[in-house]
């Protein structure tokens, strides 16, 4: 358990909050590039409790500025995207992508007032279908060279989904290896050959055993957690009955991302990005080490479960997440369908908007969650002491742009030599990859 004060410290993210200051030191997903496709490339963004508007100017460059016009607070999400910037419809004040006012057409001829007017703005970069913003002090840090960024666009698919809960409980479900044996348990195994684009539907490593069977039959794994330059590596061992061990390597990427295997071919890098204290988006980049991603199929699969334009899930607390007691008895552990995102959504939203950690009881299997919380508290203390170089994956402490991976894979090897099995499997996969995937 923890105190209410500690729980508030690690969950609240608005300007000036402790955890918010940590998250603002890192690049945050702000939108999908597909949201700016169309005749009017302007989209409102709420990020870390701040209301902003993202747009692409006539030169194709991105701008992220305050949603409230600095004149009298009108909503710039309805601005006119013209003249290489965004113009407020209220009085025509015009702002460039850096937030600088460049024209006040209603002011007296010759007025220079516009030169002193600037909307809040943040740097943005676009990576493989996802747009990132830096909302912290000083110059933006370098971005790591993760697989999802190093791969060509053809091998990455980006998507997002809305969850109505605090970002921390959303992220923590992704560093909890045991829950997959229960929350995502399938009472009947599907044909792995028909599982493209779906998590836990592939075969386990290089066997013919469905991954769902391994998770179901071996629910008490051994879990090891290692600190790395990017955050935490989580090694989950399920010892099979034939002297072999299934090894699953997942990662916590500081501050609020995970990187996990999706299938033998793909990994998922997923950020849990605070909209505010009580809502978040998960942003995922699906990266293929094999064939180019079938993006149309991946998008079609996810749009069967989400609505646009807010990417809210169709199954939610209003319709009991599609719960079917007959299905729960015969097909899935939850009775909430075959999309595991819905399972995770139910789990984290059912905790409440912000989980009350004063009432929780962590077990030994929650070792990664405990380690992550200590890492976050340490980062909060480092910022309070003006020592940003103590932050994980921070430019002042190491060459962040040289960080690759993270290695995420399922493998099976002899129990006595499991330490070699996952490294060899990853090396083999990367060597066969058609884009430069070496670590």
N, C-alpha and C positions, 0 to 999 in steps of 0.2 A: 504494500500500500504506500501511498504518498500523501502529503498534505494538500489541501486545496490550493495553498499558495504555490506549491511546486507544480501542481497541475496547470494552473493559470500561466505560470512562467514558461512552460514548454509548449503550450497550445496557442496562445494569443499571438497574432501576427500583424496587427495594425501598426502604423507609424509610431516609432518610439518604444514598442514592446521588445522584450528581450529576445524571444524566438524570431520575431519579425526582423530584428536587426541582423541576426544570423542569416536568414534566408535572403535578405537584400544584398548580401555579399556575393551571391552566386547568380548566374544566369537562370532566369525562370521562363518556362514556356508561357507565352501570352495568348497565342492563337494558332490555329492551323492555317497554312498558306491557302488552302481551298476556301476559307472564309472570305478571302479578298478577291476571289474570282467573280467577275461580273462587270457590268457597266459602271458600277459605283463601288470602288474598292475601299469601303469604310466600314468598320465594325466597332461597336462599343466593347470595352474590356474592363472587367472588374478583377483586380489582382492585388493580393495582400491588403485588402480592405480599401484600395484606392480606385476611384472611378476615372477611367482613361478612355481615349479613343485612338484606334490604330487605323492608319490609312496608307495608301500607296500613291505617291504623287505622279505627275505627268512623266517624270523621268524614270518611273518604276522603282524609286527609292521609298523606303518605309519610314514612317514617322509615328511616334507614340507620345501623345500629349494629353494634358488634363482635359477631362470631359466638360468641365465648366469653363466657359469663355471668361478670360480675365477682365472683360468689360463689366458685365452685370450678371454673369453666371448662367447664361443660356446654354442649352445642351448642344455641344459640338458634334455629337453623334449624328445630328441632322444637318451638319455643315455641308456647304457646297464644295465638292471636290473639284477644284478648278484652279487655273493660273498657277500650277505647280505647288499647290498647298491646299489648305482647308479654310473656307470662308464662313464665318458665322452669319446665318440668315437674319439675325436680329438687327444688326447695324452694318454688316458688311466687313467687319474687321477680319483681316486676312493673316493667316499664320503659316509659316513654312514648316518643314518636317522636324526642325529643331525647336519648334515652339516660339520662334521669334515672330513678333508682329511685323509685317512688312507693308501694311496699308491700313489706313482708317479713312475710308472714302467720305464719311459724314463730318469729319473734322474740318476746320478752316483751311483754305488753300495755303500750302507752305508749312503746315504744322509738322513738327518733328517729334511729336509725342510718341509715335509708334516705335521709335528706336528704343524707348525705355520700357516697352511692354513685352513681356515674355511669359508664355504659358509654361507650366511645369512640363518637362519632357524627359524621356529616358532613351538611352541607346537601344537599338534592336538589331538582331541579325537573323538571317533565314538559313535553316539547315534541313535539307531533305524533307521538305514539306511542313516544317514546324518553325514558328517564329518565336524567338527568345528575347526577353528584355532584361536589362540590368538596371536595378532600382536602388543600388547602394551608393556609398560615397566614393569620390575619386574616380579614377579611370577604371573602365571595366576590366576584370581579370581575363586572362587567357581562357579559352575553352579547351577541355581535354580532347584528345583524338580518339574518342570511343569508337567502337565498331559501327554504331549507328550513324556516326558522322563521317567516318572514313569510307564507308561503302558508297557506291554510286547510287544516284537517285532511283535507278531501276531496281535496286535490291532492298529498298526501304519503303515501308508503308506507314503513314502517320494517321492517327485517329485520336479521339478524346471522348470522354463521357462524364456526365455530371453526377456527383454524389452529394447528398444533403447531410453532410457531417463534417466534423473537423478534419483537417488534413492529416494530423498525426495518427489517428486511429485508422485512417485509410492507408497510410504508408505501412503501419505496423503489421497489417494482415499479410503484406508481401514479404515480411522477414520472419514469418511463422511457419516453419516447414511442416509441423504436425497437422495443421488444420486441413491440408490437402487430402489426408487419409480419411477425413470425416466429412467436412463441408462439401468437398468435391467428389465424394464417393458415388460411383455408379454401380448399381446392383446388377446391371447387365453391361457387358463390354461391347462397344461398337467395333466395326471393322476399321483398323487403323488406316487402311488405304483410302478411306472416305473421310478422313479427318483433317484435310487441308484447311489451314487458317484457324484451327481450333486448338486450344491448349489441352494438354494431357490426353490427346486422342492418338498420338503416334505410338509406335512400338517402343519398348524400353531399350534404349541403346541399340545394340546390333543384334537383338534377339527378336523372336516372334511374339513375345509376351506383351500384351497391351499395357501401356503405362497405367491405365486405370486399375488393372489387376494388381500391379505391384503396390500401388498406393493403398488399395483396399486390404490386401492380405498381410501387409507389413506396416502396421500403424504405430509402432514404437521405435522410431529411428534413434540412432545416436547422432548428436548434433555437436559439431565443433565450430567455433567462431574465431576468425583471425582478423586482426586489424591490418589494413592495407593503406596504400597511399591515397586511395579514393574513398575509403570508408571501411566496410566490413565484408569479408568473404565468409559465407555460411556453407559448411560442408555437412551434408545430411547423408547418413549411412543407413541403408536398410539391408540387413544381413539375410540373404536368401537361404533356402534350406539345402542347397547343393554345394556349400563351401564357397559360394560366390557372394559378392556384395554389390548392391546398387548404390552408386555414388551420384548425388545431385548437388551441383555447385550453383549457388545463387549468391546475389550480392546486394548490399545496401550501399548506394552511391550517395554520399553526403551532399546536401543535407536531406533531400526528401525524395530520392529516386531509388528504384530497384532495378536490377538487371537479372533476368531469369531465363532458363531455357523454355521455349514454347514447344519445340519439336526437335527432331534430330537435325533439321535444316535451319530452323529459325530461333532467334532469341528475341526477347522483349525487353526494351529499356523503357521504364515507366516512371514518370514524375507524378507526384501527388501535390498539386499546386493549390494553395489556398486562394479561394475567391474572397473569403473573409473568414471570420472565426468559425462559422457554422456551415460552410459549404466549400466544396473543392471540385476541381476537375482532375481526373487522371488523364495524362497525355502519354500515349504509347508510340514508340517507334519499333516496328517489327522489322528485323534485319535478317536477310537470307544469306547464308554461306553457300547456297547451292544455286538453283535457278533464279532468274529474276522473279520478283514478287508478282503474283497475279493480283494487281491492285483493284481491279474492277470487282473480282470475286470477294476479296477481303472487305471492301467497302460495302458491297451488297449484303454480306453476312451481318455486318454491324449495323447497317441501317434497318435491318429487320428487327433490331432490338432498341433502336434509338430514333428520336424525332429530331428534325431540324427546325429552327436554326440553333437551338440551345444545346443540342446533343444530350438531351435528357433521356434516360431510359424509359421505355414504354411500360416495363414492369417496375413498380415502385410501391411505397407504403400505402398509397391510395387504393391500389387493387391487390394488396397483400402479396405483392411480388409474384403473382400468378400461382400462388400456392394451391396444390392439388393433393389432398391426403391419399388418394388412390395411387398417384404417381410416387409419393413418398414411401408407400408400402412396397411398390414393385420395381421402381426404376432408379430413383435418385434419393440420396440421403435427406435432401431438403424438401423435395416435392415442388421445386421452383423452376423446373425446366433444365435444359441441357447446356445453357450458356453459363459458364462458371463466373462471369462478371456479375450476374444477378445474385449468385450465392454470396460473393464477397460484399456486394452492395447491401444485401440484407443484413449480413453480420455486422458491418461497420455502422450502418444507419440505425440498427436496432439498439445500439449502445447509447443512443441519444445524440443530440447535436454536438455536444462535447462530452466524451466519456468521463464519468466520475471515477477517476483512478483512486480516490480515497477508499473505495469499496472493492477493489480488485485484489486477487490473490495469484501472483505469478508462480508458475511451477518451474521445474528444471528445464522443461522443453521450451521455455520462453527466454532462453539465454541470450538470443540475438536481440530481443526487444530490450532486455536489461542493459546490454552492452551499448546499444544505440542511444538509449536515454542518457547514460553516463557521458557518451561522446557529445551529445547535444548540450548537456549542462556544462561540460568543459568548454565548449565553443562559446556559450553565453558568457561564461566567466572571462574568457580571453578577450572578448569585445569590451566587456566592462572595464578591463584593465588596459585597454588600448593596445592590445597585442594581437593584431589580426594574423601575424605570421604563425600563430599557434593553431589556426583553423585548419581542418582537414582539407586537402586538395586546394591549397591557397597559393597564389602566384608568388608571394614573397618567400615561401618556404621551399618550393621546388618548381621544376619546369613542368607546369600543368599540361602544356600542349604536347608533352611527350607521353602522357598517360594513355595507354591503349586498353582494349578489351571493353569491360571486364570479362574475364573468362567465365562463361555460363554454359553448363553442359550436363547431360545425363550420361553416365557410363556404367558398365558392369565389368568387374574384374575379380580375380581370386581374392578372397578375404584377406590373405596375408600380404597382398601387394596392391591393395586398393589405392594407396597413395600414388601409384604410377598410372592406374587405369584412366583417370580423368584427364591427366596431362597428355597421355598418349592419344586419347580420343580427340582432344581438342587440337593437338598438333596435326593429326591426320586430316581433320576437317579443314583447318586453315590452309594446309598445303594444297588441297584440291580446289580451293576457292579461286574464282576467276578475277577477283579484285584483291589488292594487296592487304591481306588480313593478318600478316605476321605480328606477333606480340614483341 
